[in-house]
């Protein structure tokens, strides 16, 4: 036998009040007499009543739903960010709806159209980028957009940007300061905005010093790609003595290739810098010097913007910094007084 859900009308009849009184009891901030509220809550608990938030969203300006459009959920950084985002959104009275996509524009477009169909209030785009026409469609339907690490400025949106380029430049300067003379860049094939900015900053800083670095790029942003990149770099006639990897997962692969396939010591023979500061970066097996993603700062910016009224004709950008976390995968800095 199939049991139908308990309705607000059922609660009203059990409590001996009007349907409106039930609605006001479960509406935050609504006025209702204490005695009436007590009767309604008692009846609701007895019947097992649960407010139908989706139905309520159809009659109000906001549904409370926020779509997280994301790819590569299996990577440590992405899972950390999504976990923190969903927790904070729930504390803010919102419900996250995760839509898993690949990195293509077509996949993001399909995801955004799904979000519109479910009457979501907003979408946080962690992967890919909708073209302006699709973004405008979202805005016309009242869907607010949060774009993480994207270049485009669209009306009624907020962009959360990291100083990826500055971090890449800092990685280059660090390798030079510790005595590396053959620096290399290890990156994956997907030219996302963040990865491209890190690479650009690294290359520009070396160019300023008249140094042409070794560049290796291939495959997805995974550990196996790092293993392949490390093997490619270290089989060269002029292998690098320092490598900047645009993510920690790539760095782990490079480090394991160096140690287990070539018998090199880290950092004595090869210094390695990563980016993300995922939990594994602090493991004893790696002790990776890296740049920490400001996950709390990203989440704070998203939730704060979604919790206040939108200025639909303007765009906002929040700039955040990635702090360098020094561990043991890079040689110690040589004191200036000891340099000759």
N, C-alpha and C positions, 0 to 999 in steps of 0.2 A: 504494500500500500504506500503511495506517495503522499507525504505530508506537505501541505502548503506552508509558506512562510507566515509567521505572525505579522499582522499588519497594524498600523497605527490605529485603525478603526477598532480592532480587537482590544487594544489597550484602553482606548477611550471607553468602550462598553464595560470592560472589567473594572475600570476606575470610577465609572459614573461621571465622566467629564466629557467635554466636547472634543472633537478631532483637532480643533485649533489649539486647545490646551495642551494636548500631547505634543503637537508640533513645537509650541513655544517652550515646553519643558526641555526639549532636546536641541533647542537652538541657542548657541552661546550668546549671552548678553540679553536675551529676551526676558521680558517681565512676566512673572507668573506668581500667584500667591503661594506661600510656603506650604500650606496644607494641601493645595492642589498638586504641587510638585511632588510632595511625599506620596500621595495616592497614585500618581502616574508612575513614579519610579518603582513603587512596590508592585504594581500590576505588571509593569514591563519585566521585572525580575522573575515574577511568578510564571509569566507566559514565555519568557525567553526571547523577548523582543529585541531586535537590532535595527538601528536606524539604517534606512536604505540611502546611502550616500550618493549613489549614482542617480537615483530618482530625484533626490534633492538638488543635485547639480543641474538637472534639466530645468528647474524652476528658478534657479538663482544665476547670478552673473558668473559665479566661479564654481568649478567642480572639485577643486582641491587636488586634481591629478597633475602630475609633472612627468613627462616622458623623458627618460634618459636614453638617448640614441648613441649606442656605443659599439665598438668593435674590439676584438682581442680581449675579451673578458677573462681569458685564462692567464694573461700576463700579470705578474705580481703588482706592478704599479696601477694598472687599470682596475684590478679587483679591489685594491686599497681605496682608490678614489671613489668607486661606486659604493663600496661598503660605508664609507664615511658620509657620502652624499645622501644615501637612503636613510641613514640613521638621523642625520640632522634635519632632513625634510620632514620626517615623521614627527620629530620634536616640534617642528614649526606648524604642525597641523596639516601637512600635505602628504600625499601618497604617491610614491614613485612607481612608474610603470617602465620596466626595462625593455627596450626594443633592440635586439642584437642584430647588427648589420655587418657587412664587410665595409671596406673603405671607399667603395665606389660612390659617385654622385647618385647613380640610379638607385642604389640600395638605400641611401639616406633619404632620397625623395620618397620612396615607397614607405619608409618608416614615418616620415613627417605626415604623409597623407593618412596613415593609420592613426597617428596622434590626433589629427583634426577630427577624424571620424568618431573618436572616443570623447570628444569635447574636453580635451585636456586644457588646462590653463596655460601651460608653458612646456617648452622642450629645451633640454640641456643637450647641446650637440657636442659630443666628445669625439666624433669620427666624421671625416669627410666634411663637405660643405654644400648646402643647398644653393642652387643658382638663385640670383636675385628675384626671378619671376616666382619661384616656389616660395621663397622667403616672404615675398609680398602677399602671396596667397595665405600663408600662415597668419600674417599680421592682420589681414582683412577678416580672418575668422577669429580674431582675438587671442591668438596663440603667441605668447611672449617667447622670445628666443634668447638663450644664453649660449654664446659661442666661446668655447675654450680653445685657446691657442690658434686663432684664425686671424687673418689679415683684414678681412672685409668688414666695413662699418655699415650696418643697415639700420634704418630708423626703427626705434622701438626695441632695440636689442642692447645687450651688454656683452662686451668682449672681455675675457679674462686672459691676459697675456703674461708670459714669463720672459725674463731677460735671457732667452736662450743664446742669443748672439754674444752677449757679454760673457756668459758662462763659457762658451767655446773659446773666446779670446783668453779668458783666465786660464783655461786648460793649456793652451799653447804657451803662455808665458810661464806657467808652472813647470812644464817639461823643459823649457830652455833654462830656467833658473836652477834646476837640479842637475844640469849638465848634459842633457840629451842633445845630440847633434844630428840625429836622423829621425825626426818626429814623423809619425804617421797618423792618418785618419782612417778609422774603421766605421763604416756606416752600411745601412741596409738599402735595398733598392727603392722601397716606398719613399717618395720625396714629400713627406708631410711637412707642413709649415714649421713645426718645432724642430724636426731633425735637420731640415735644410738650414735653419737659422743657426743651430749649433755648429754645423759644418762650416757655414759661411764665416762665423766669428773666428773659428779656429784658423781657417786658411788666411783670413785677412790679417790676423795678428802675426802670423809667420811671414807673410809677404812684406809687412812693414819692416821686418828684420832681414829681408833679402833671402829668406829660406823657402825653398820649394819642397813641400812635404810629400811623402809617399801617400797615395790614396788607394784604398781598397773598398769597393762597394758591390754588394750582391745580396740577393735573397731577402726573405722576410726578416722582421726584427726579432729573431729568436736565438736561443743558445746555439743551436746547430749552425746557424749562419756565422756566429762569432767564432766557432771552432774552425769553420772553413776559411774565414777571413784571416784568422791567426796563422793557419797553415800556409795560406797564400803569401802573407807578408814575410813569414820567417823562412820561406824557401827561396827568397830573392837573393841575388848575389850581394846586395847591400841591404840586409834586413834592418828594420828600425830598432832603436834602443828606447823608444818611448811611443806609446799609442794612446790616442784619445778615441774612445768608443762612445758613440752617441747615445747608447743605453747601457745599463748594467748587464742585461742579458747577453749582449754582444761582448762586453768586457769579460764576463765569466768564460765564454768560449775561447776568447783570445788567450786568457791566462792559462786555461787548461791545455790548449794547444802548445803553448810555450813550455810549460813544465813537463807534460807527459809525452809529447811527441818530439821535442827538441832538447829536453834536459836543461832548459834554461832556468835561472833563478830570478824570482821576482821579489824585490825590485832591482837587485844587483845588476842583472843582465838586461832586464826590460821593465820599464816603468809603465803602469797602466792606469788610466783615469776613465771613469764611467760617468753615467748620468742617470738619476732617478732616486738613488739611495733606497732601494727596495730592501726588505729585511735581510735577504741573503747576503747583501753587501757587507754586513757586519759580522757574518759568520767567520770563524777562525780560518776556514779553508781559503777564504778570499781576502778579507780585510781590505776591501776595495776603497780607494780614494775616489770620491764621487761628488756629484752635486745633488742636494736634496730637493725633491719636488715639494713645494709648499702646499701640501694637500689641505691642511686646515685653512690656509689663506684662500685657496681656490673655493673651498666649500663655503666659507664665511661670505665671500663675495657673491656667490650664487644665491644663497639663502637670503642674504640681506636685500638684494635687488628684487627677488621674487616676493618679498614681504612688504614692499612699499608700492604705491601707485606708479604706473608707468607713464613716462612722457613719450607718447607714441611718435612724435616728430623728431626725436633726437636719439643719438647713440651714445653709449657710455663705454669707456675703456678702463679697466682696472689693471694696473701694472704690478707684477710681483717679482721678487728676486729668488734665485736658487742659490742657497748657501753651499759653499764647498765644505765637504766633510773629509778631513784628512785622516787617512789610515795608513796601512803599511805597504800598499802596492806601488808607492812612489818613493824614490830615494829621498833621504833627508836633505833638507836645504843646506847648502854650504854657507857658513857665516861669511859675511862680506870681508871681515878682517883676515880670513884664511885664504881668500882668493888672490892669485898672483898673476 
